[in-house]
Amino acid sequence: MDAALITTVFELPGFRVVKTFGVVRGIIVRSRSIVGTIGAGLQTLIGGNITLLTNLCEKTREDALQQAVEHAQALGANAIIGLRYDATEIMQGVTEVLCYGTAVVVEPV
């Protein structure tokens, strides 16, 4: 799927929606490792960007997006509109990241 056809808006300029498949999603549940937790704790002593956690968050969002794209492609979609992320802490140190949107087929106008 072309990354330009994955968007947070509900319309793609220059394209029209010709078919809608409904909601697609990718769900990832991740926990911090003991090494990551200790490393992040040390980084907080210095201050600034906590790169260990930033990288974990970015990887988790990327994986959730990839799952949503695969779900959309399995339905026959070539685009996802209205893309959103949501995160919930399930228990201490364990977070669910949900990526969801509407799978559609678009064609150039």
OpenMM code with the backbone's topology and positions (N, CA, C; nanometers):
from openmm import Vec3, app, unit

residues = "MET ASP ALA ALA LEU ILE THR THR VAL PHE GLU LEU PRO GLY PHE ARG VAL VAL LYS THR PHE GLY VAL VAL ARG GLY ILE ILE VAL ARG SER ARG SER ILE VAL GLY THR ILE GLY ALA GLY LEU GLN THR LEU ILE GLY GLY ASN ILE THR LEU LEU THR ASN LEU CYS GLU LYS THR ARG GLU ASP ALA LEU GLN GLN ALA VAL GLU HIS ALA GLN ALA LEU GLY ALA ASN ALA ILE ILE GLY LEU ARG TYR ASP ALA THR GLU ILE MET GLN GLY VAL THR GLU VAL LEU CYS TYR GLY THR ALA VAL VAL VAL GLU PRO VAL".split()
positions = [
    Vec3(0.0856, -0.1168, 0.0000),
    Vec3(0.0000, 0.0000, 0.0000),
    Vec3(0.0905, 0.1235, 0.0000),
    Vec3(0.0605, 0.2172, -0.0867),
    Vec3(0.1362, 0.3416, -0.0966),
    Vec3(0.1155, 0.4240, 0.0306),
    Vec3(0.2242, 0.4625, 0.0966),
    Vec3(0.2153, 0.5398, 0.2210),
    Vec3(0.1388, 0.6705, 0.2022),
    Vec3(0.1390, 0.7255, 0.0818),
    Vec3(0.0650, 0.8488, 0.0548),
    Vec3(-0.0859, 0.8274, 0.0606),
    Vec3(-0.1300, 0.7018, 0.0562),
    Vec3(-0.2728, 0.6705, 0.0617),
    Vec3(-0.3156, 0.6238, 0.2007),
    Vec3(-0.2334, 0.6528, 0.2996),
    Vec3(-0.2665, 0.6275, 0.4398),
    Vec3(-0.2677, 0.7636, 0.5067),
    Vec3(-0.3841, 0.8048, 0.5565),
    Vec3(-0.3973, 0.9417, 0.6052),
    Vec3(-0.4911, 0.9540, 0.7240),
    Vec3(-0.4710, 1.0581, 0.8008),
    Vec3(-0.5582, 1.0856, 0.9141),
    Vec3(-0.6846, 1.1601, 0.8728),
    Vec3(-0.6864, 1.2143, 0.7538),
    Vec3(-0.8052, 1.2858, 0.7056),
    Vec3(-0.9008, 1.1874, 0.6388),
    Vec3(-1.0193, 1.2350, 0.6052),
    Vec3(-1.1209, 1.1458, 0.5499),
    Vec3(-1.1370, 1.1589, 0.3996),
    Vec3(-1.0556, 1.2443, 0.3381),
    Vec3(-1.0549, 1.2593, 0.1926),
    Vec3(-0.9112, 1.2674, 0.1456),
    Vec3(-0.8851, 1.2104, 0.0295),
    Vec3(-0.7533, 1.2191, -0.0312),
    Vec3(-0.7641, 1.3102, -0.1538),
    Vec3(-0.7000, 1.4262, -0.1515),
    Vec3(-0.7065, 1.5159, -0.2668),
    Vec3(-0.6621, 1.4444, -0.3948),
    Vec3(-0.7438, 1.4576, -0.4993),
    Vec3(-0.7126, 1.3948, -0.6265),
    Vec3(-0.7634, 1.2522, -0.6398),
    Vec3(-0.8289, 1.2022, -0.5350),
    Vec3(-0.8823, 1.0655, -0.5369),
    Vec3(-1.0269, 1.0680, -0.4895),
    Vec3(-1.0997, 0.9670, -0.5305),
    Vec3(-1.2349, 0.9490, -0.4779),
    Vec3(-1.2476, 0.8074, -0.4254),
    Vec3(-1.3251, 0.7940, -0.3197),
    Vec3(-1.3498, 0.6630, -0.2593),
    Vec3(-1.4546, 0.5919, -0.3436),
    Vec3(-1.4208, 0.4708, -0.3897),
    Vec3(-1.5155, 0.3945, -0.4709),
    Vec3(-1.5707, 0.2730, -0.3956),
    Vec3(-1.5043, 0.2361, -0.2857),
    Vec3(-1.5536, 0.1242, -0.2055),
    Vec3(-1.5005, 0.1400, -0.0635),
    Vec3(-1.5868, 0.1093, 0.0326),
    Vec3(-1.5489, 0.1161, 0.1730),
    Vec3(-1.5626, -0.0222, 0.2345),
    Vec3(-1.4591, -0.0627, 0.3082),
    Vec3(-1.4608, -0.1936, 0.3734),
    Vec3(-1.4904, -0.1841, 0.5223),
    Vec3(-1.4759, -0.0668, 0.5795),
    Vec3(-1.4987, -0.0487, 0.7229),
    Vec3(-1.3689, -0.0397, 0.8002),
    Vec3(-1.3819, -0.0573, 0.9286),
    Vec3(-1.2688, -0.0375, 1.0197),
    Vec3(-1.1671, -0.1505, 1.0074),
    Vec3(-1.0409, -0.1105, 1.0021),
    Vec3(-0.9291, -0.2053, 1.0117),
    Vec3(-0.8464, -0.1632, 1.1321),
    Vec3(-0.7725, -0.2571, 1.1866),
    Vec3(-0.6963, -0.2258, 1.3061),
    Vec3(-0.5705, -0.3099, 1.3160),
    Vec3(-0.4796, -0.2587, 1.3933),
    Vec3(-0.3596, -0.3301, 1.4338),
    Vec3(-0.3440, -0.3095, 1.5827),
    Vec3(-0.3243, -0.4164, 1.6564),
    Vec3(-0.3128, -0.4071, 1.8020),
    Vec3(-0.1815, -0.4720, 1.8451),
    Vec3(-0.1046, -0.3975, 1.9213),
    Vec3(0.0210, -0.4477, 1.9761),
    Vec3(0.0178, -0.4252, 2.1273),
    Vec3(0.0554, -0.5258, 2.2035),
    Vec3(0.0696, -0.5124, 2.3480),
    Vec3(0.2167, -0.5364, 2.3792),
    Vec3(0.2785, -0.4366, 2.4401),
    Vec3(0.4217, -0.4455, 2.4677),
    Vec3(0.4494, -0.4165, 2.6140),
    Vec3(0.5583, -0.4756, 2.6613),
    Vec3(0.6078, -0.4433, 2.7950),
    Vec3(0.7535, -0.4019, 2.7824),
    Vec3(0.7984, -0.3289, 2.8802),
    Vec3(0.9392, -0.2908, 2.8834),
    Vec3(1.0177, -0.4079, 2.9402),
    Vec3(1.1359, -0.4299, 2.8868),
    Vec3(1.2229, -0.5326, 2.9444),
    Vec3(1.2899, -0.4754, 3.0689),
    Vec3(1.3442, -0.5597, 3.1509),
    Vec3(1.4143, -0.5140, 3.2709),
    Vec3(1.5338, -0.4272, 3.2326),
    Vec3(1.6021, -0.4643, 3.1253),
    Vec3(1.7164, -0.3857, 3.0786),
    Vec3(1.6698, -0.2479, 3.0324),
    Vec3(1.5596, -0.2455, 2.9556),
    Vec3(1.5055, -0.1182, 2.9084),
    Vec3(1.4571, -0.0308, 3.0221),
    Vec3(1.3966, -0.0927, 3.1223),
    Vec3(1.3469, -0.0181, 3.2376),
    Vec3(1.4628, 0.0446, 3.3149),
    Vec3(1.5677, -0.0327, 3.3370),
    Vec3(1.6854, 0.0201, 3.4083),
    Vec3(1.7521, 0.1289, 3.3255),
    Vec3(1.7687, 0.1026, 3.1953),
    Vec3(1.8312, 0.2019, 3.1063),
    Vec3(1.7520, 0.3316, 3.1013),
    Vec3(1.6189, 0.3207, 3.0919),
    Vec3(1.5341, 0.4402, 3.0884),
    Vec3(1.5418, 0.5139, 3.2212),
    Vec3(1.5478, 0.4389, 3.3307),
    Vec3(1.5623, 0.5008, 3.4626),
    Vec3(1.6915, 0.5809, 3.4727),
    Vec3(1.7989, 0.5265, 3.4187),
    Vec3(1.9263, 0.5992, 3.4182),
    Vec3(1.9178, 0.7235, 3.3306),
    Vec3(1.8498, 0.7127, 3.2163),
    Vec3(1.8358, 0.8286, 3.1279),
    Vec3(1.7550, 0.9400, 3.1938),
    Vec3(1.6598, 0.9047, 3.2811),
    Vec3(1.5810, 1.0093, 3.3478),
    Vec3(1.6665, 1.0903, 3.4435),
    Vec3(1.7741, 1.0312, 3.4936),
    Vec3(1.8639, 1.1048, 3.5832),
    Vec3(1.9337, 1.2186, 3.5098),
    Vec3(1.9610, 1.1964, 3.3817),
    Vec3(2.0298, 1.2967, 3.3004),
    Vec3(1.9309, 1.4002, 3.2487),
    Vec3(1.8083, 1.3574, 3.2231),
    Vec3(1.7053, 1.4465, 3.1696),
    Vec3(1.7046, 1.4432, 3.0179),
    Vec3(1.6077, 1.5108, 2.9610),
    Vec3(1.5953, 1.5163, 2.8157),
    Vec3(1.5162, 1.3993, 2.7606),
    Vec3(1.5350, 1.3725, 2.6338),
    Vec3(1.4629, 1.2662, 2.5640),
    Vec3(1.5056, 1.1298, 2.6175),
    Vec3(1.4104, 1.0497, 2.6547),
    Vec3(1.4380, 0.9134, 2.7022),
    Vec3(1.4356, 0.8233, 2.5787),
    Vec3(1.5507, 0.8130, 2.5129),
    Vec3(1.5567, 0.7483, 2.3813),
    Vec3(1.5152, 0.6019, 2.3845),
    Vec3(1.5442, 0.5317, 2.4924),
    Vec3(1.5044, 0.3900, 2.4989),
    Vec3(1.3526, 0.3773, 2.4900),
    Vec3(1.2811, 0.4628, 2.5617),
    Vec3(1.1349, 0.4563, 2.5578),
    Vec3(1.0797, 0.5162, 2.4286),
    Vec3(1.1431, 0.6211, 2.3778),
    Vec3(1.1011, 0.6793, 2.2505),
    Vec3(1.1099, 0.5750, 2.1401),
    Vec3(1.2201, 0.5029, 2.1353),
    Vec3(1.2379, 0.3994, 2.0327),
    Vec3(1.1370, 0.2864, 2.0493),
    Vec3(1.1090, 0.2467, 2.1733),
    Vec3(1.0092, 0.1421, 2.1991),
    Vec3(0.8713, 0.1873, 2.1516),
    Vec3(0.8350, 0.3113, 2.1825),
    Vec3(0.7051, 0.3647, 2.1403),
    Vec3(0.6953, 0.3716, 1.9882),
    Vec3(0.8004, 0.4196, 1.9250),
    Vec3(0.7981, 0.4322, 1.7788),
    Vec3(0.7865, 0.2952, 1.7126),
    Vec3(0.8615, 0.1976, 1.7620),
    Vec3(0.8560, 0.0613, 1.7061),
    Vec3(0.7168, 0.0014, 1.7260),
    Vec3(0.6571, 0.0248, 1.8409),
    Vec3(0.5241, -0.0285, 1.8695),
    Vec3(0.4206, 0.0329, 1.7761),
    Vec3(0.4255, 0.1644, 1.7567),
    Vec3(0.3318, 0.2303, 1.6646),
    Vec3(0.3520, 0.1803, 1.5216),
    Vec3(0.4774, 0.1648, 1.4819),
    Vec3(0.5072, 0.1148, 1.3476),
    Vec3(0.4500, -0.0260, 1.3271),
    Vec3(0.4661, -0.1118, 1.4267),
    Vec3(0.4138, -0.2492, 1.4169),
    Vec3(0.2610, -0.2504, 1.4116),
    Vec3(0.1966, -0.1649, 1.4917),
    Vec3(0.0501, -0.1572, 1.4907),
    Vec3(0.0007, -0.1065, 1.3548),
    Vec3(0.0684, -0.0069, 1.2995),
    Vec3(0.0321, 0.0436, 1.1670),
    Vec3(0.0480, -0.0655, 1.0619),
    Vec3(0.1563, -0.1396, 1.0678),
    Vec3(0.1791, -0.2466, 0.9705),
    Vec3(0.0678, -0.3508, 0.9769),
    Vec3(0.0234, -0.3844, 1.0964),
    Vec3(-0.0879, -0.4789, 1.1101),
    Vec3(-0.2154, -0.4237, 1.0480),
    Vec3(-0.2425, -0.2945, 1.0697),
    Vec3(-0.3620, -0.2319, 1.0111),
    Vec3(-0.3539, -0.2323, 0.8593),
    Vec3(-0.2367, -0.2043, 0.8052),
    Vec3(-0.2178, -0.2062, 0.6592),
    Vec3(-0.2409, -0.3473, 0.6051),
    Vec3(-0.1858, -0.4470, 0.6720),
    Vec3(-0.2051, -0.5858, 0.6282),
    Vec3(-0.3525, -0.6245, 0.6338),
    Vec3(-0.4228, -0.5800, 0.7368),
    Vec3(-0.5664, -0.6070, 0.7490),
    Vec3(-0.6410, -0.5439, 0.6316),
    Vec3(-0.6075, -0.4186, 0.5993),
    Vec3(-0.6726, -0.3483, 0.4880),
    Vec3(-0.6444, -0.4173, 0.3545),
    Vec3(-0.5200, -0.4551, 0.3336),
    Vec3(-0.4840, -0.5224, 0.2080),
    Vec3(-0.5546, -0.6563, 0.1946),
    Vec3(-0.5706, -0.7281, 0.3040),
    Vec3(-0.6402, -0.8575, 0.3006),
    Vec3(-0.7857, -0.8400, 0.2583),
    Vec3(-0.8433, -0.7235, 0.2878),
    Vec3(-0.9807, -0.6957, 0.2468),
    Vec3(-0.9905, -0.6488, 0.1013),
    Vec3(-0.8772, -0.6094, 0.0437),
    Vec3(-0.8763, -0.5592, -0.0934),
    Vec3(-0.8650, -0.4084, -0.1033),
    Vec3(-0.8387, -0.3415, 0.0081),
    Vec3(-0.8265, -0.1951, 0.0085),
    Vec3(-0.6908, -0.1513, -0.0459),
    Vec3(-0.6882, -0.0300, -0.1003),
    Vec3(-0.5606, 0.0277, -0.1431),
    Vec3(-0.5288, 0.1566, -0.0673),
    Vec3(-0.6135, 0.1898, 0.0325),
    Vec3(-0.5912, 0.3104, 0.1125),
    Vec3(-0.6573, 0.2936, 0.2492),
    Vec3(-0.6087, 0.3734, 0.3443),
    Vec3(-0.6710, 0.3821, 0.4762),
    Vec3(-0.6910, 0.5298, 0.5054),
    Vec3(-0.8145, 0.5657, 0.5378),
    Vec3(-0.8448, 0.7045, 0.5727),
    Vec3(-0.8882, 0.7116, 0.7190),
    Vec3(-0.8782, 0.8305, 0.7773),
    Vec3(-0.9194, 0.8483, 0.9161),
    Vec3(-0.8332, 0.7715, 1.0146),
    Vec3(-0.7058, 0.7554, 0.9840),
    Vec3(-0.6160, 0.6764, 1.0686),
    Vec3(-0.5975, 0.7417, 1.2047),
    Vec3(-0.6012, 0.6616, 1.3094),
    Vec3(-0.5824, 0.7095, 1.4456),
    Vec3(-0.5017, 0.6079, 1.5254),
    Vec3(-0.4439, 0.6552, 1.6345),
    Vec3(-0.3753, 0.5691, 1.7311),
    Vec3(-0.4402, 0.5896, 1.8668),
    Vec3(-0.4389, 0.4858, 1.9467),
    Vec3(-0.4855, 0.4945, 2.0839),
    Vec3(-0.3931, 0.4064, 2.1671),
    Vec3(-0.3674, 0.4462, 2.2901),
    Vec3(-0.2817, 0.3664, 2.3777),
    Vec3(-0.3473, 0.3553, 2.5143),
    Vec3(-0.3360, 0.2368, 2.5728),
    Vec3(-0.3926, 0.2111, 2.7043),
    Vec3(-0.2914, 0.1319, 2.7860),
    Vec3(-0.2670, 0.1762, 2.9070),
    Vec3(-0.1820, 0.0981, 2.9951),
    Vec3(-0.2686, -0.0120, 3.0570),
    Vec3(-0.2375, -0.1361, 3.0238),
    Vec3(-0.3158, -0.2505, 3.0705),
    Vec3(-0.2785, -0.2848, 3.2144),
    Vec3(-0.1504, -0.2812, 3.2419),
    Vec3(-0.0978, -0.2989, 3.3771),
    Vec3(0.0357, -0.2259, 3.3800),
    Vec3(0.0921, -0.2084, 3.4967),
    Vec3(0.2163, -0.1330, 3.5050),
    Vec3(0.3220, -0.1931, 3.4131),
    Vec3(0.3729, -0.1095, 3.3224),
    Vec3(0.4777, -0.1526, 3.2309),
    Vec3(0.4271, -0.2261, 3.1083),
    Vec3(0.2955, -0.2439, 3.0946),
    Vec3(0.2390, -0.3144, 2.9788),
    Vec3(0.1363, -0.2214, 2.9127),
    Vec3(0.1615, -0.1913, 2.7868),
    Vec3(0.0771, -0.0965, 2.7153),
    Vec3(0.0258, -0.1574, 2.5861),
    Vec3(-0.1013, -0.1302, 2.5588),
    Vec3(-0.1628, -0.1687, 2.4317),
    Vec3(-0.1625, -0.0455, 2.3411),
    Vec3(-0.1189, -0.0635, 2.2172),
    Vec3(-0.1278, 0.0426, 2.1175),
    Vec3(-0.2183, -0.0082, 2.0063),
    Vec3(-0.3221, 0.0690, 1.9791),
    Vec3(-0.4197, 0.0366, 1.8760),
    Vec3(-0.4069, 0.1381, 1.7633),
    Vec3(-0.3939, 0.0894, 1.6421),
    Vec3(-0.3940, 0.1737, 1.5232),
    Vec3(-0.5167, 0.1336, 1.4431),
    Vec3(-0.6016, 0.2316, 1.4081),
    Vec3(-0.7237, 0.1970, 1.3372),
    Vec3(-0.7605, 0.3049, 1.2371),
    Vec3(-0.8374, 0.2653, 1.1392),
    Vec3(-0.8851, 0.3574, 1.0370),
    Vec3(-0.9869, 0.2870, 0.9511),
    Vec3(-1.0267, 0.3547, 0.8437),
    Vec3(-1.1253, 0.2990, 0.7516),
    Vec3(-1.0555, 0.2529, 0.6235),
    Vec3(-1.0716, 0.1263, 0.5921),
    Vec3(-1.0126, 0.0702, 0.4702),
    Vec3(-1.1022, 0.1039, 0.3508),
    Vec3(-1.0407, 0.1542, 0.2450),
    Vec3(-1.1159, 0.1950, 0.1273),
    Vec3(-1.0390, 0.1609, 0.0002),
    Vec3(-1.1111, 0.1614, -0.1090),
    Vec3(-1.0494, 0.1608, -0.2421),
    Vec3(-1.0675, 0.2994, -0.2977),
    Vec3(-0.9588, 0.3599, -0.3408),
    Vec3(-0.9648, 0.4918, -0.4028),
    Vec3(-0.9138, 0.4821, -0.5449),
    Vec3(-0.9605, 0.5768, -0.6276),
    Vec3(-0.9083, 0.5868, -0.7631),
    Vec3(-0.8913, 0.7344, -0.7956),
    Vec3(-0.7957, 0.7643, -0.8836),
    Vec3(-0.7741, 0.9048, -0.9198),
    Vec3(-0.8996, 0.9655, -0.9799),
    Vec3(-0.9205, 1.0934, -0.9519),
    Vec3(-1.0369, 1.1648, -1.0057),
    Vec3(-1.0086, 1.1983, -1.1522),
] * unit.nanometer
topology = app.Topology()
chain = topology.addChain("A")
for resn in residues:
    res = topology.addResidue(resn, chain)
    for name in ("N", "CA", "C"):
        topology.addAtom(name, app.Element.getBySymbol(name[0]), res)
